[in-house]
Amino acid sequence: MTDRPVNRLARATSPYLLQHAHNPVDWYPWGEEALAAARDRDVPIFLSIGYAACHWCHVMERESFEDDETAALMNERFVPIKVDREERPDLDGIYMDAVQAMNGHGGWPLSAFLTPDGRPFYAGTYYPKEPAHGMPSFIQVLTGVSDAWAERRDEIVVQAARVTEAIARTGQLTESREPLSADVATLAVASLRRSFDPRWGGFGGAPKFPQPMTLEFVLRQALRGEPDALEMVVVTLDRMREGGIYDHVGGGFARYATDAAWHVPHFEKMLYDNAQLLQLYTRSWQVTRNEDFRRVAVETAEYLLRELQHPEGGFWSSQDADSEGVEGRFFVWSWDELVGLVGEPVAACFGATPDGNWEGTNVLWRPVSPSAVAPGFGLDPTELAAEIEDARRVLFEAREGRVKPGTDDKVLAAWNGLAIRALAEAGRALGEPAYVDAALRAATFVLEHLRDGRGRLLRSWRNGAAGEPGFADDHAMMAAACLALYETTWDVRWFVEARAIADELIRRFFDDERGGFFQTADDAEPLVVRPKELYDNAVPSGNSVAAELLLRLAMVTGEPEYERVAASALRLVRDAMAQAPTGFGHALSALDLYLGPGQEVAIVGDLDDDRTRALAAEVADAYRPNAALAVGAPGGEAAATVPLLADRAMRDGLPTAYVCRRFTCKLPVTDLIALREQLAEA
């Protein structure tokens, strides 16, 4: 309600926090001011964590945080703190661990009650305004916690100590003594095969998430000859692109599907999902040459460039599920509207019905093929398929006239790293230079705007204001993005940036005592625990991305310390990878890289020579997940900077390729057939 006076969140830059700036709740942002207020007043903290595209966060705001009675109770008996989980993944990780420890599950909005020193003692997620479905009302929860604080403080102190001890255990894990062997991958694939849905693809039932990291690992196993692995990937990617989770009008994917058939999405669109799915569909196209996968990759990339790229280059974080206060309104269609725009046969192909296929309206999906629909209308299937493509353009233009969902327009270093890498790879593999240009603009933006005066990487940026120091995932994902840009453009600047950020990652975040990476830097604000993010959830963990990054850098530099640190990060989750593979998809791919055999390919030649480009294309056009590529002119800056290129000469004055394993190389070759044969030997 914009006619209300503003609270402290009006000074924030996060769109999520600004959404709450007019609440009657006396919100604080996280910081010493809030913690001091709780100590001075001797009251507990109510911590609410969410994000701008979170539907249930909006619901709880409308029901409770905009309600004067509820706000008065919160202000009187608590210090309310509001946090954007995307800006503070460290706080989100700590207190989500607490929610899961106390409830066995979690989600957003995260609602936690803390002692004034930040220790959690009671926590949940969404609480309704009135009691419902066995859940207490939010006011009942507030009253109960407040009464317990006043009357049973000793019990709360004991509970807070127990919960804090439980969530601290993750950071106390040590490296497994068992070897990092292929047995881990074999056990992981067997587990995934048992949970695979052979009809609709994906793993498990509803709600169903895309899990691109898990599918990437399975794709890697397919390249190793694992039976049925490629089928699991293809079935899943086909069912997803046909489902309502995919935007058939504007491209891009929603966060997840509420059903097992991918039909009804939770409509928010996240940068990190679409970046990872762009990469997965690109790589799967490289393996299968399935043109549907290429089309989805192109449409997803175009969605990112059209809807989520800042004019200066960086990528925004997400698009909301809601518009005009209604979930999915922008994306769904009435039967009459569809038929009026594109005709009944096309509407039928999109799975629409007169009564609607979801809550009286229609989510577009492709449950039937044109060949199944066409005979009922006396049409030729080929002509109907062409009509569908024309109809998508008509529907896009019509939908553009609607009120669009809100965009969370903050720029996050980590998520931009995912998008930069995906676009660089897609541009290179699909022959789309515009995607490479977009990746270069985004990387330049991040390195110019998300750094402090000392050159240190920062977490976020919005409207000219930069955020707090970056976390491990910011460093790992931006370094991996820069390395991908070097492999794509051969501009040495990006190799230098990748190595510098990786070295900072090790210096600031590596745990020399127990192995792996802390989420926060060595000089970060002290919290109740120093967290380690080990699970690959919707976004890969800093720990697993760091492992893959450092293994790839070891291949290009020959630096054994990179490999040692990477192996340490993997040993920390070695046993968990085999037991719960969907929680460690990226770590499993890093393990695949560690197991090898890897290929280091150095190509020496004039960068403008078509023969140099042809040799590089031979390496890059196929999906070679365990290959590293370095290209440079002989004796130039690249040879002096990239160790893999050092002392490499052209043979007979021709562009020359060296295929190596741990810097031991085969005979240099100058023609494509010989290079192809050497690459195939791995």
Secondary structure as a PSIPRED ss2 file (coil, helix, strand):
# PSIPRED VFORMAT (PSIPRED V4.0)

   1 M C   1.000  0.000  0.000
   2 T C   1.000  0.000  0.000
   3 D C   1.000  0.000  0.000
   4 R C   1.000  0.000  0.000
   5 P C   1.000  0.000  0.000
   6 V C   1.000  0.000  0.000
   7 N C   1.000  0.000  0.000
   8 R H   0.000  1.000  0.000
   9 L H   0.000  1.000  0.000
  10 A H   0.000  1.000  0.000
  11 R H   0.000  1.000  0.000
  12 A C   1.000  0.000  0.000
  13 T C   1.000  0.000  0.000
  14 S C   1.000  0.000  0.000
  15 P H   0.000  1.000  0.000
  16 Y H   0.000  1.000  0.000
  17 L H   0.000  1.000  0.000
  18 L H   0.000  1.000  0.000
  19 Q H   0.000  1.000  0.000
  20 H C   1.000  0.000  0.000
  21 A C   1.000  0.000  0.000
  22 H C   1.000  0.000  0.000
  23 N C   1.000  0.000  0.000
  24 P C   1.000  0.000  0.000
  25 V C   1.000  0.000  0.000
  26 D C   1.000  0.000  0.000
  27 W C   1.000  0.000  0.000
  28 Y E   0.000  0.000  1.000
  29 P E   0.000  0.000  1.000
  30 W C   1.000  0.000  0.000
  31 G C   1.000  0.000  0.000
  32 E H   0.000  1.000  0.000
  33 E H   0.000  1.000  0.000
  34 A H   0.000  1.000  0.000
  35 L H   0.000  1.000  0.000
  36 A H   0.000  1.000  0.000
  37 A H   0.000  1.000  0.000
  38 A H   0.000  1.000  0.000
  39 R H   0.000  1.000  0.000
  40 D H   0.000  1.000  0.000
  41 R H   0.000  1.000  0.000
  42 D C   1.000  0.000  0.000
  43 V C   1.000  0.000  0.000
  44 P C   1.000  0.000  0.000
  45 I E   0.000  0.000  1.000
  46 F E   0.000  0.000  1.000
  47 L E   0.000  0.000  1.000
  48 S E   0.000  0.000  1.000
  49 I E   0.000  0.000  1.000
  50 G E   0.000  0.000  1.000
  51 Y C   1.000  0.000  0.000
  52 A C   1.000  0.000  0.000
  53 A C   1.000  0.000  0.000
  54 C C   1.000  0.000  0.000
  55 H H   0.000  1.000  0.000
  56 W H   0.000  1.000  0.000
  57 C H   0.000  1.000  0.000
  58 H H   0.000  1.000  0.000
  59 V H   0.000  1.000  0.000
  60 M H   0.000  1.000  0.000
  61 E H   0.000  1.000  0.000
  62 R H   0.000  1.000  0.000
  63 E H   0.000  1.000  0.000
  64 S H   0.000  1.000  0.000
  65 F H   0.000  1.000  0.000
  66 E C   1.000  0.000  0.000
  67 D C   1.000  0.000  0.000
  68 D H   0.000  1.000  0.000
  69 E H   0.000  1.000  0.000
  70 T H   0.000  1.000  0.000
  71 A H   0.000  1.000  0.000
  72 A H   0.000  1.000  0.000
  73 L H   0.000  1.000  0.000
  74 M H   0.000  1.000  0.000
  75 N H   0.000  1.000  0.000
  76 E H   0.000  1.000  0.000
  77 R H   0.000  1.000  0.000
  78 F C   1.000  0.000  0.000
  79 V E   0.000  0.000  1.000
  80 P E   0.000  0.000  1.000
  81 I E   0.000  0.000  1.000
  82 K E   0.000  0.000  1.000
  83 V E   0.000  0.000  1.000
  84 D E   0.000  0.000  1.000
  85 R C   1.000  0.000  0.000
  86 E C   1.000  0.000  0.000
  87 E C   1.000  0.000  0.000
  88 R C   1.000  0.000  0.000
  89 P H   0.000  1.000  0.000
  90 D H   0.000  1.000  0.000
  91 L H   0.000  1.000  0.000
  92 D H   0.000  1.000  0.000
  93 G H   0.000  1.000  0.000
  94 I H   0.000  1.000  0.000
  95 Y H   0.000  1.000  0.000
  96 M H   0.000  1.000  0.000
  97 D H   0.000  1.000  0.000
  98 A H   0.000  1.000  0.000
  99 V H   0.000  1.000  0.000
 100 Q H   0.000  1.000  0.000
 101 A H   0.000  1.000  0.000
 102 M H   0.000  1.000  0.000
 103 N H   0.000  1.000  0.000
 104 G C   1.000  0.000  0.000
 105 H C   1.000  0.000  0.000
 106 G C   1.000  0.000  0.000
 107 G C   1.000  0.000  0.000
 108 W C   1.000  0.000  0.000
 109 P C   1.000  0.000  0.000
 110 L E   0.000  0.000  1.000
 111 S E   0.000  0.000  1.000
 112 A E   0.000  0.000  1.000
 113 F E   0.000  0.000  1.000
 114 L E   0.000  0.000  1.000
 115 T C   1.000  0.000  0.000
 116 P C   1.000  0.000  0.000
 117 D C   1.000  0.000  0.000
 118 G C   1.000  0.000  0.000
 119 R C   1.000  0.000  0.000
 120 P E   0.000  0.000  1.000
 121 F E   0.000  0.000  1.000
 122 Y E   0.000  0.000  1.000
 123 A E   0.000  0.000  1.000
 124 G E   0.000  0.000  1.000
 125 T C   1.000  0.000  0.000
 126 Y C   1.000  0.000  0.000
 127 Y C   1.000  0.000  0.000
 128 P C   1.000  0.000  0.000
 129 K C   1.000  0.000  0.000
 130 E C   1.000  0.000  0.000
 131 P C   1.000  0.000  0.000
 132 A E   0.000  0.000  1.000
 133 H C   1.000  0.000  0.000
 134 G C   1.000  0.000  0.000
 135 M E   0.000  0.000  1.000
 136 P C   1.000  0.000  0.000
 137 S C   1.000  0.000  0.000
 138 F H   0.000  1.000  0.000
 139 I H   0.000  1.000  0.000
 140 Q H   0.000  1.000  0.000
 141 V H   0.000  1.000  0.000
 142 L H   0.000  1.000  0.000
 143 T H   0.000  1.000  0.000
 144 G H   0.000  1.000  0.000
 145 V H   0.000  1.000  0.000
 146 S H   0.000  1.000  0.000
 147 D H   0.000  1.000  0.000
 148 A H   0.000  1.000  0.000
 149 W H   0.000  1.000  0.000
 150 A H   0.000  1.000  0.000
 151 E H   0.000  1.000  0.000
 152 R C   1.000  0.000  0.000
 153 R H   0.000  1.000  0.000
 154 D H   0.000  1.000  0.000
 155 E H   0.000  1.000  0.000
 156 I H   0.000  1.000  0.000
 157 V H   0.000  1.000  0.000
 158 V H   0.000  1.000  0.000
 159 Q H   0.000  1.000  0.000
 160 A H   0.000  1.000  0.000
 161 A H   0.000  1.000  0.000
 162 R H   0.000  1.000  0.000
 163 V H   0.000  1.000  0.000
 164 T H   0.000  1.000  0.000
 165 E H   0.000  1.000  0.000
 166 A H   0.000  1.000  0.000
 167 I H   0.000  1.000  0.000
 168 A H   0.000  1.000  0.000
 169 R C   1.000  0.000  0.000
 170 T H   0.000  1.000  0.000
 171 G H   0.000  1.000  0.000
 172 Q H   0.000  1.000  0.000
 173 L C   1.000  0.000  0.000
 174 T C   1.000  0.000  0.000
 175 E C   1.000  0.000  0.000
 176 S C   1.000  0.000  0.000
 177 R C   1.000  0.000  0.000
 178 E C   1.000  0.000  0.000
 179 P C   1.000  0.000  0.000
 180 L C   1.000  0.000  0.000
 181 S C   1.000  0.000  0.000
 182 A H   0.000  1.000  0.000
 183 D H   0.000  1.000  0.000
 184 V H   0.000  1.000  0.000
 185 A H   0.000  1.000  0.000
 186 T H   0.000  1.000  0.000
 187 L H   0.000  1.000  0.000
 188 A H   0.000  1.000  0.000
 189 V H   0.000  1.000  0.000
 190 A H   0.000  1.000  0.000
 191 S H   0.000  1.000  0.000
 192 L H   0.000  1.000  0.000
 193 R H   0.000  1.000  0.000
 194 R H   0.000  1.000  0.000
 195 S H   0.000  1.000  0.000
 196 F E   0.000  0.000  1.000
 197 D C   1.000  0.000  0.000
 198 P C   1.000  0.000  0.000
 199 R C   1.000  0.000  0.000
 200 W C   1.000  0.000  0.000
 201 G C   1.000  0.000  0.000
 202 G C   1.000  0.000  0.000
 203 F E   0.000  0.000  1.000
 204 G C   1.000  0.000  0.000
 205 G C   1.000  0.000  0.000
 206 A C   1.000  0.000  0.000
 207 P C   1.000  0.000  0.000
 208 K E   0.000  0.000  1.000
 209 F C   1.000  0.000  0.000
 210 P C   1.000  0.000  0.000
 211 Q C   1.000  0.000  0.000
 212 P H   0.000  1.000  0.000
 213 M H   0.000  1.000  0.000
 214 T H   0.000  1.000  0.000
 215 L H   0.000  1.000  0.000
 216 E H   0.000  1.000  0.000
 217 F H   0.000  1.000  0.000
 218 V H   0.000  1.000  0.000
 219 L H   0.000  1.000  0.000
 220 R H   0.000  1.000  0.000
 221 Q H   0.000  1.000  0.000
 222 A H   0.000  1.000  0.000
 223 L H   0.000  1.000  0.000
 224 R C   1.000  0.000  0.000
 225 G C   1.000  0.000  0.000
 226 E C   1.000  0.000  0.000
 227 P C   1.000  0.000  0.000
 228 D C   1.000  0.000  0.000
 229 A H   0.000  1.000  0.000
 230 L H   0.000  1.000  0.000
 231 E H   0.000  1.000  0.000
 232 M H   0.000  1.000  0.000
 233 V H   0.000  1.000  0.000
 234 V H   0.000  1.000  0.000
 235 V H   0.000  1.000  0.000
 236 T H   0.000  1.000  0.000
 237 L H   0.000  1.000  0.000
 238 D H   0.000  1.000  0.000
 239 R H   0.000  1.000  0.000
 240 M H   0.000  1.000  0.000
 241 R H   0.000  1.000  0.000
 242 E H   0.000  1.000  0.000
 243 G C   1.000  0.000  0.000
 244 G C   1.000  0.000  0.000
 245 I C   1.000  0.000  0.000
 246 Y E   0.000  0.000  1.000
 247 D C   1.000  0.000  0.000
 248 H C   1.000  0.000  0.000
 249 V C   1.000  0.000  0.000
 250 G C   1.000  0.000  0.000
 251 G C   1.000  0.000  0.000
 252 G C   1.000  0.000  0.000
 253 F E   0.000  0.000  1.000
 254 A C   1.000  0.000  0.000
 255 R C   1.000  0.000  0.000
 256 Y E   0.000  0.000  1.000
 257 A E   0.000  0.000  1.000
 258 T C   1.000  0.000  0.000
 259 D C   1.000  0.000  0.000
 260 A C   1.000  0.000  0.000
 261 A C   1.000  0.000  0.000
 262 W C   1.000  0.000  0.000
 263 H C   1.000  0.000  0.000
 264 V C   1.000  0.000  0.000
 265 P E   0.000  0.000  1.000
 266 H E   0.000  0.000  1.000
 267 F C   1.000  0.000  0.000
 268 E C   1.000  0.000  0.000
 269 K E   0.000  0.000  1.000
 270 M E   0.000  0.000  1.000
 271 L H   0.000  1.000  0.000
 272 Y H   0.000  1.000  0.000
 273 D H   0.000  1.000  0.000
 274 N H   0.000  1.000  0.000
 275 A H   0.000  1.000  0.000
 276 Q H   0.000  1.000  0.000
 277 L H   0.000  1.000  0.000
 278 L H   0.000  1.000  0.000
 279 Q H   0.000  1.000  0.000
 280 L H   0.000  1.000  0.000
 281 Y H   0.000  1.000  0.000
 282 T H   0.000  1.000  0.000
 283 R H   0.000  1.000  0.000
 284 S H   0.000  1.000  0.000
 285 W H   0.000  1.000  0.000
 286 Q H   0.000  1.000  0.000
 287 V H   0.000  1.000  0.000
 288 T H   0.000  1.000  0.000
 289 R C   1.000  0.000  0.000
 290 N C   1.000  0.000  0.000
 291 E H   0.000  1.000  0.000
 292 D H   0.000  1.000  0.000
 293 F H   0.000  1.000  0.000
 294 R H   0.000  1.000  0.000
 295 R H   0.000  1.000  0.000
 296 V H   0.000  1.000  0.000
 297 A H   0.000  1.000  0.000
 298 V H   0.000  1.000  0.000
 299 E H   0.000  1.000  0.000
 300 T H   0.000  1.000  0.000
 301 A H   0.000  1.000  0.000
 302 E H   0.000  1.000  0.000
 303 Y H   0.000  1.000  0.000
 304 L H   0.000  1.000  0.000
 305 L H   0.000  1.000  0.000
 306 R H   0.000  1.000  0.000
 307 E H   0.000  1.000  0.000
 308 L H   0.000  1.000  0.000
 309 Q E   0.000  0.000  1.000
 310 H C   1.000  0.000  0.000
 311 P C   1.000  0.000  0.000
 312 E C   1.000  0.000  0.000
 313 G C   1.000  0.000  0.000
 314 G C   1.000  0.000  0.000
 315 F E   0.000  0.000  1.000
 316 W E   0.000  0.000  1.000
 317 S E   0.000  0.000  1.000
 318 S E   0.000  0.000  1.000
 319 Q E   0.000  0.000  1.000
 320 D C   1.000  0.000  0.000
 321 A C   1.000  0.000  0.000
 322 D E   0.000  0.000  1.000
 323 S E   0.000  0.000  1.000
 324 E C   1.000  0.000  0.000
 325 G C   1.000  0.000  0.000
 326 V E   0.000  0.000  1.000
 327 E E   0.000  0.000  1.000
 328 G C   1.000  0.000  0.000
 329 R C   1.000  0.000  0.000
 330 F C   1.000  0.000  0.000
 331 F C   1.000  0.000  0.000
 332 V C   1.000  0.000  0.000
 333 W E   0.000  0.000  1.000
 334 S C   1.000  0.000  0.000
 335 W H   0.000  1.000  0.000
 336 D H   0.000  1.000  0.000
 337 E H   0.000  1.000  0.000
 338 L H   0.000  1.000  0.000
 339 V H   0.000  1.000  0.000
 340 G H   0.000  1.000  0.000
 341 L H   0.000  1.000  0.000
 342 V H   0.000  1.000  0.000
 343 G C   1.000  0.000  0.000
 344 E H   0.000  1.000  0.000
 345 P H   0.000  1.000  0.000
 346 V H   0.000  1.000  0.000
 347 A H   0.000  1.000  0.000
 348 A H   0.000  1.000  0.000
 349 C H   0.000  1.000  0.000
 350 F C   1.000  0.000  0.000
 351 G C   1.000  0.000  0.000
 352 A C   1.000  0.000  0.000
 353 T C   1.000  0.000  0.000
 354 P C   1.000  0.000  0.000
 355 D C   1.000  0.000  0.000
 356 G C   1.000  0.000  0.000
 357 N C   1.000  0.000  0.000
 358 W E   0.000  0.000  1.000
 359 E C   1.000  0.000  0.000
 360 G C   1.000  0.000  0.000
 361 T E   0.000  0.000  1.000
 362 N E   0.000  0.000  1.000
 363 V C   1.000  0.000  0.000
 364 L C   1.000  0.000  0.000
 365 W C   1.000  0.000  0.000
 366 R C   1.000  0.000  0.000
 367 P C   1.000  0.000  0.000
 368 V C   1.000  0.000  0.000
 369 S C   1.000  0.000  0.000
 370 P H   0.000  1.000  0.000
 371 S H   0.000  1.000  0.000
 372 A H   0.000  1.000  0.000
 373 V H   0.000  1.000  0.000
 374 A H   0.000  1.000  0.000
 375 P H   0.000  1.000  0.000
 376 G H   0.000  1.000  0.000
 377 F H   0.000  1.000  0.000
 378 G C   1.000  0.000  0.000
 379 L C   1.000  0.000  0.000
 380 D C   1.000  0.000  0.000
 381 P H   0.000  1.000  0.000
 382 T H   0.000  1.000  0.000
 383 E H   0.000  1.000  0.000
 384 L H   0.000  1.000  0.000
 385 A H   0.000  1.000  0.000
 386 A H   0.000  1.000  0.000
 387 E H   0.000  1.000  0.000
 388 I H   0.000  1.000  0.000
 389 E H   0.000  1.000  0.000
 390 D H   0.000  1.000  0.000
 391 A H   0.000  1.000  0.000
 392 R H   0.000  1.000  0.000
 393 R H   0.000  1.000  0.000
 394 V H   0.000  1.000  0.000
 395 L H   0.000  1.000  0.000
 396 F H   0.000  1.000  0.000
 397 E H   0.000  1.000  0.000
 398 A H   0.000  1.000  0.000
 399 R H   0.000  1.000  0.000
 400 E C   1.000  0.000  0.000
 401 G C   1.000  0.000  0.000
 402 R C   1.000  0.000  0.000
 403 V C   1.000  0.000  0.000
 404 K C   1.000  0.000  0.000
 405 P C   1.000  0.000  0.000
 406 G C   1.000  0.000  0.000
 407 T E   0.000  0.000  1.000
 408 D E   0.000  0.000  1.000
 409 D E   0.000  0.000  1.000
 410 K E   0.000  0.000  1.000
 411 V E   0.000  0.000  1.000
 412 L E   0.000  0.000  1.000
 413 A H   0.000  1.000  0.000
 414 A H   0.000  1.000  0.000
 415 W H   0.000  1.000  0.000
 416 N H   0.000  1.000  0.000
 417 G H   0.000  1.000  0.000
 418 L H   0.000  1.000  0.000
 419 A H   0.000  1.000  0.000
 420 I H   0.000  1.000  0.000
 421 R H   0.000  1.000  0.000
 422 A H   0.000  1.000  0.000
 423 L H   0.000  1.000  0.000
 424 A H   0.000  1.000  0.000
 425 E H   0.000  1.000  0.000
 426 A H   0.000  1.000  0.000
 427 G H   0.000  1.000  0.000
 428 R H   0.000  1.000  0.000
 429 A H   0.000  1.000  0.000
 430 L H   0.000  1.000  0.000
 431 G C   1.000  0.000  0.000
 432 E C   1.000  0.000  0.000
 433 P H   0.000  1.000  0.000
 434 A H   0.000  1.000  0.000
 435 Y H   0.000  1.000  0.000
 436 V H   0.000  1.000  0.000
 437 D H   0.000  1.000  0.000
 438 A H   0.000  1.000  0.000
 439 A H   0.000  1.000  0.000
 440 L H   0.000  1.000  0.000
 441 R H   0.000  1.000  0.000
 442 A H   0.000  1.000  0.000
 443 A H   0.000  1.000  0.000
 444 T H   0.000  1.000  0.000
 445 F H   0.000  1.000  0.000
 446 V H   0.000  1.000  0.000
 447 L H   0.000  1.000  0.000
 448 E H   0.000  1.000  0.000
 449 H H   0.000  1.000  0.000
 450 L C   1.000  0.000  0.000
 451 R E   0.000  0.000  1.000
 452 D C   1.000  0.000  0.000
 453 G C   1.000  0.000  0.000
 454 R C   1.000  0.000  0.000
 455 G C   1.000  0.000  0.000
 456 R C   1.000  0.000  0.000
 457 L E   0.000  0.000  1.000
 458 L E   0.000  0.000  1.000
 459 R C   1.000  0.000  0.000
 460 S E   0.000  0.000  1.000
 461 W E   0.000  0.000  1.000
 462 R E   0.000  0.000  1.000
 463 N C   1.000  0.000  0.000
 464 G C   1.000  0.000  0.000
 465 A E   0.000  0.000  1.000
 466 A E   0.000  0.000  1.000
 467 G C   1.000  0.000  0.000
 468 E C   1.000  0.000  0.000
 469 P E   0.000  0.000  1.000
 470 G C   1.000  0.000  0.000
 471 F C   1.000  0.000  0.000
 472 A H   0.000  1.000  0.000
 473 D H   0.000  1.000  0.000
 474 D H   0.000  1.000  0.000
 475 H H   0.000  1.000  0.000
 476 A H   0.000  1.000  0.000
 477 M H   0.000  1.000  0.000
 478 M H   0.000  1.000  0.000
 479 A H   0.000  1.000  0.000
 480 A H   0.000  1.000  0.000
 481 A H   0.000  1.000  0.000
 482 C H   0.000  1.000  0.000
 483 L H   0.000  1.000  0.000
 484 A H   0.000  1.000  0.000
 485 L H   0.000  1.000  0.000
 486 Y H   0.000  1.000  0.000
 487 E H   0.000  1.000  0.000
 488 T H   0.000  1.000  0.000
 489 T H   0.000  1.000  0.000
 490 W C   1.000  0.000  0.000
 491 D C   1.000  0.000  0.000
 492 V H   0.000  1.000  0.000
 493 R H   0.000  1.000  0.000
 494 W H   0.000  1.000  0.000
 495 F H   0.000  1.000  0.000
 496 V H   0.000  1.000  0.000
 497 E H   0.000  1.000  0.000
 498 A H   0.000  1.000  0.000
 499 R H   0.000  1.000  0.000
 500 A H   0.000  1.000  0.000
 501 I H   0.000  1.000  0.000
 502 A H   0.000  1.000  0.000
 503 D H   0.000  1.000  0.000
 504 E H   0.000  1.000  0.000
 505 L H   0.000  1.000  0.000
 506 I H   0.000  1.000  0.000
 507 R H   0.000  1.000  0.000
 508 R H   0.000  1.000  0.000
 509 F H   0.000  1.000  0.000
 510 F E   0.000  0.000  1.000
 511 D C   1.000  0.000  0.000
 512 D C   1.000  0.000  0.000
 513 E C   1.000  0.000  0.000
 514 R C   1.000  0.000  0.000
 515 G C   1.000  0.000  0.000
 516 G C   1.000  0.000  0.000
 517 F E   0.000  0.000  1.000
 518 F C   1.000  0.000  0.000
 519 Q C   1.000  0.000  0.000
 520 T C   1.000  0.000  0.000
 521 A C   1.000  0.000  0.000
 522 D C   1.000  0.000  0.000
 523 D C   1.000  0.000  0.000
 524 A C   1.000  0.000  0.000
 525 E C   1.000  0.000  0.000
 526 P C   1.000  0.000  0.000
 527 L C   1.000  0.000  0.000
 528 V C   1.000  0.000  0.000
 529 V C   1.000  0.000  0.000
 530 R C   1.000  0.000  0.000
 531 P C   1.000  0.000  0.000
 532 K C   1.000  0.000  0.000
 533 E C   1.000  0.000  0.000
 534 L C   1.000  0.000  0.000
 535 Y C   1.000  0.000  0.000
 536 D C   1.000  0.000  0.000
 537 N C   1.000  0.000  0.000
 538 A C   1.000  0.000  0.000
 539 V C   1.000  0.000  0.000
 540 P C   1.000  0.000  0.000
 541 S C   1.000  0.000  0.000
 542 G H   0.000  1.000  0.000
 543 N H   0.000  1.000  0.000
 544 S H   0.000  1.000  0.000
 545 V H   0.000  1.000  0.000
 546 A H   0.000  1.000  0.000
 547 A H   0.000  1.000  0.000
 548 E H   0.000  1.000  0.000
 549 L H   0.000  1.000  0.000
 550 L H   0.000  1.000  0.000
 551 L H   0.000  1.000  0.000
 552 R H   0.000  1.000  0.000
 553 L H   0.000  1.000  0.000
 554 A H   0.000  1.000  0.000
 555 M H   0.000  1.000  0.000
 556 V H   0.000  1.000  0.000
 557 T H   0.000  1.000  0.000
 558 G C   1.000  0.000  0.000
 559 E C   1.000  0.000  0.000
 560 P H   0.000  1.000  0.000
 561 E H   0.000  1.000  0.000
 562 Y H   0.000  1.000  0.000
 563 E H   0.000  1.000  0.000
 564 R H   0.000  1.000  0.000
 565 V H   0.000  1.000  0.000
 566 A H   0.000  1.000  0.000
 567 A H   0.000  1.000  0.000
 568 S H   0.000  1.000  0.000
 569 A H   0.000  1.000  0.000
 570 L H   0.000  1.000  0.000
 571 R H   0.000  1.000  0.000
 572 L H   0.000  1.000  0.000
 573 V C   1.000  0.000  0.000
 574 R H   0.000  1.000  0.000
 575 D H   0.000  1.000  0.000
 576 A H   0.000  1.000  0.000
 577 M H   0.000  1.000  0.000
 578 A H   0.000  1.000  0.000
 579 Q H   0.000  1.000  0.000
 580 A C   1.000  0.000  0.000
 581 P H   0.000  1.000  0.000
 582 T H   0.000  1.000  0.000
 583 G H   0.000  1.000  0.000
 584 F C   1.000  0.000  0.000
 585 G H   0.000  1.000  0.000
 586 H H   0.000  1.000  0.000
 587 A H   0.000  1.000  0.000
 588 L H   0.000  1.000  0.000
 589 S H   0.000  1.000  0.000
 590 A H   0.000  1.000  0.000
 591 L H   0.000  1.000  0.000
 592 D H   0.000  1.000  0.000
 593 L H   0.000  1.000  0.000
 594 Y H   0.000  1.000  0.000
 595 L H   0.000  1.000  0.000
 596 G C   1.000  0.000  0.000
 597 P C   1.000  0.000  0.000
 598 G C   1.000  0.000  0.000
 599 Q E   0.000  0.000  1.000
 600 E E   0.000  0.000  1.000
 601 V E   0.000  0.000  1.000
 602 A E   0.000  0.000  1.000
 603 I E   0.000  0.000  1.000
 604 V E   0.000  0.000  1.000
 605 G C   1.000  0.000  0.000
 606 D C   1.000  0.000  0.000
 607 L C   1.000  0.000  0.000
 608 D C   1.000  0.000  0.000
 609 D C   1.000  0.000  0.000
 610 D H   0.000  1.000  0.000
 611 R H   0.000  1.000  0.000
 612 T H   0.000  1.000  0.000
 613 R H   0.000  1.000  0.000
 614 A H   0.000  1.000  0.000
 615 L H   0.000  1.000  0.000
 616 A H   0.000  1.000  0.000
 617 A H   0.000  1.000  0.000
 618 E H   0.000  1.000  0.000
 619 V H   0.000  1.000  0.000
 620 A H   0.000  1.000  0.000
 621 D C   1.000  0.000  0.000
 622 A C   1.000  0.000  0.000
 623 Y C   1.000  0.000  0.000
 624 R C   1.000  0.000  0.000
 625 P C   1.000  0.000  0.000
 626 N C   1.000  0.000  0.000
 627 A E   0.000  0.000  1.000
 628 A E   0.000  0.000  1.000
 629 L E   0.000  0.000  1.000
 630 A E   0.000  0.000  1.000
 631 V E   0.000  0.000  1.000
 632 G E   0.000  0.000  1.000
 633 A C   1.000  0.000  0.000
 634 P C   1.000  0.000  0.000
 635 G C   1.000  0.000  0.000
 636 G C   1.000  0.000  0.000
 637 E H   0.000  1.000  0.000
 638 A H   0.000  1.000  0.000
 639 A H   0.000  1.000  0.000
 640 A H   0.000  1.000  0.000
 641 T H   0.000  1.000  0.000
 642 V C   1.000  0.000  0.000
 643 P H   0.000  1.000  0.000
 644 L H   0.000  1.000  0.000
 645 L H   0.000  1.000  0.000
 646 A C   1.000  0.000  0.000
 647 D C   1.000  0.000  0.000
 648 R C   1.000  0.000  0.000
 649 A C   1.000  0.000  0.000
 650 M C   1.000  0.000  0.000
 651 R E   0.000  0.000  1.000
 652 D C   1.000  0.000  0.000
 653 G C   1.000  0.000  0.000
 654 L E   0.000  0.000  1.000
 655 P C   1.000  0.000  0.000
 656 T E   0.000  0.000  1.000
 657 A E   0.000  0.000  1.000
 658 Y E   0.000  0.000  1.000
 659 V E   0.000  0.000  1.000
 660 C E   0.000  0.000  1.000
 661 R E   0.000  0.000  1.000
 662 R C   1.000  0.000  0.000
 663 F C   1.000  0.000  0.000
 664 T E   0.000  0.000  1.000
 665 C E   0.000  0.000  1.000
 666 K C   1.000  0.000  0.000
 667 L C   1.000  0.000  0.000
 668 P C   1.000  0.000  0.000
 669 V E   0.000  0.000  1.000
 670 T C   1.000  0.000  0.000
 671 D C   1.000  0.000  0.000
 672 L H   0.000  1.000  0.000
 673 I H   0.000  1.000  0.000
 674 A H   0.000  1.000  0.000
 675 L H   0.000  1.000  0.000
 676 R H   0.000  1.000  0.000
 677 E H   0.000  1.000  0.000
 678 Q H   0.000  1.000  0.000
 679 L H   0.000  1.000  0.000
 680 A H   0.000  1.000  0.000
 681 E C   1.000  0.000  0.000
 682 A C   1.000  0.000  0.000
